[in-house]
Amino acid sequence: MGQPSASKRDFVKLHFIILMWGFTGVLGELIDLPAIELVWFRCIIAAVTLGLMLRHRIGINASDRIRLGLIGFLIGLHWVLFFLAVKIANVSVCMVGMATVSLWTAILEPMMLPTARFRRGDFVFGLLIILAVTVIVHSELDQSVGFAVAIGSAIVAATFSILNSPFAQRLDHRVIAFYEMIGAAIFCGLCLPISALWLSEGRGLDLRPSVTDWLYLVILAVVCTVYAYSQYVELLKRMSVFTINFANNLEPVYGMLMGALLFADYRSLGVGFYVGATAIGILVLLHTGLSRRKPVAVN
C-alpha cells in the first residue's frame, strides 16, 4: 500500500536526529574507551533502557525476533567497521567512505524491496554527495585501506536501513530498536576478542569505564541511540530509506562544526570544508523538496 506523506515536522525531526548523531563523534572523542568496548557498552545500555521503557510490550513472534536480531548484527558490524576505518585511517577518510551510503541505497533498495523502483535521480544525487564530501577532505584520499573499510561500513548501513523499512510499517519503532540493540550488543560482544588481540596495542580489554566515561556513555546510549535511533525507525513509516540516508550526509558536517565549537577545531577547517559543506546542504535541501512532492510507495 502507499506510504503516508512526510510532513514538514518529520523533516525537522530528521535533521534534529542527524544533529544528535553528529554529536556522537564528540562523545566518542570524550569517552576514553577502545572502539569495540565503547560500542558494546552503548548497545547494552540502550537495550536495557528500551527494555525498561517497554516492559511487557516487547512480545512479537519468534521469526521477527530472530530477523531483527540479525539486523542488529549488521548494525553492530557497521559501527565496528566505522571505528575500524577511523583507527586505520582517520575521521576524514571515514567520512568520505560513509558518504557513499546514499549511492549504495539507490542501488540496493530496488534490488531488496520488490515495491521500490530504481530512481536515476537518487543515483545522481548519491554521486554528487560523494563529490561534495571529497572536496572537504580531498588531500587525504591516499589511505586506501581505511577508505575501503569505510565503504564496507556504508554498504552495511545501507543494507540494514533497507531491511528495517518493512518492519517499520507494522511494528512499534521502540520494539524494533530493542531487539536490534540486543543483536548489536551480542555481535560486539563476539568482537571483543578481536579488540583484545589486535586493536588494543597489547593492553587487553578495557571494561572498566571511569565515572566520566559512564556519564558520556549514558548520554550516548539514551539520547543518541535510544531516542535518535528509535525515532529514525519511526520516520521510515513516512520517508523512503534513500531520503533519510541522503539527509544523513549532513551528520559529518554537523559533527565537524560541533567539534570546531567545542575543541577549537575551526583553526584547521579550510576553504574546502565550507565549499563542500555548502554543497551538501544545498543538495540535501533540493532532495528534501523533491521528496516532499513525490512520496515513495512501499509495503
C-alpha positions, 0 to 999 in steps of 0.5 A: 500500500502507499506510504503516508506523506512526510510532513514538514515536522518529520523533516525537522525531526530528521535533521534534529536526529542527524544533529544528535548523531553528529554529536556522537563523534564528540562523545566518542572523542570524550569517552576514553574507551577502545572502539569495540568496548565503547560500542558494546557498552552503548548497545547494552545500555540502550537495550536495557533502557528500551527494555525498561521503557517497554516492559511487557510490550516487547512480545512479537513472534519468534521469526521477527525476533530472530530477523531483527536480531540479525539486523542488529548484527549488521548494525553492530558490524557497521559501527565496528567497521566505522571505528575500524576505518577511523583507527586505520585511517582517520575521521576524514577518510571515514567520512568520505567512505560513509558518504557513499551510503546514499549511492549504495541505497539507490542501488540496493533498495530496488534490488531488496524491496520488490515495491521500490523502483530504481530512481536515476535521480537518487543515483545522481544525487548519491554521486554528487554527495560523494563529490561534495564530501571529497572536496572537504577532505580531498588531500587525504584520499591516499589511505586506501585501506581505511577508505575501503573499510569505510565503504564496507561500513556504508554498504552495511548501513545501507543494507540494514536501513533497507531491511528495517523499512518493512518492519517499520510499517507494522511494528512499534519503532521502540520494539524494533530498536530493542531487539536490534540493540540486543543483536548489536550488543551480542555481535560486539560482544563476539568482537571483543576478542578481536579488540583484545588481540589486535586493536588494543596495542597489547593492553587487553580489554578495557571494561572498566569505564571511569565515572566520566566515561559512564556519564558520556556513555549514558548520554550516548546510549539514551539520547543518541541511540535510544531516542535518535535511533528509535525515532529514525525507525519511526520516520521510515513509516513516512520517508523512503530509506534513500531520503533519510540516508541522503539527509544523513550526509549532513551528520559529518558536517554537523559533527565537524562544526560541533567539534570546531565549537567545542575543541577549537577545531575551526583553526584547521577547517579550510576553504574546502570544508565550507565549499563542500559543506555548502554543497551538501546542504544545498543538495540535501535541501533540493532532495528534501523538496523533491521528496516532499512532492513525490512520496515513495510507495512501499509495503 
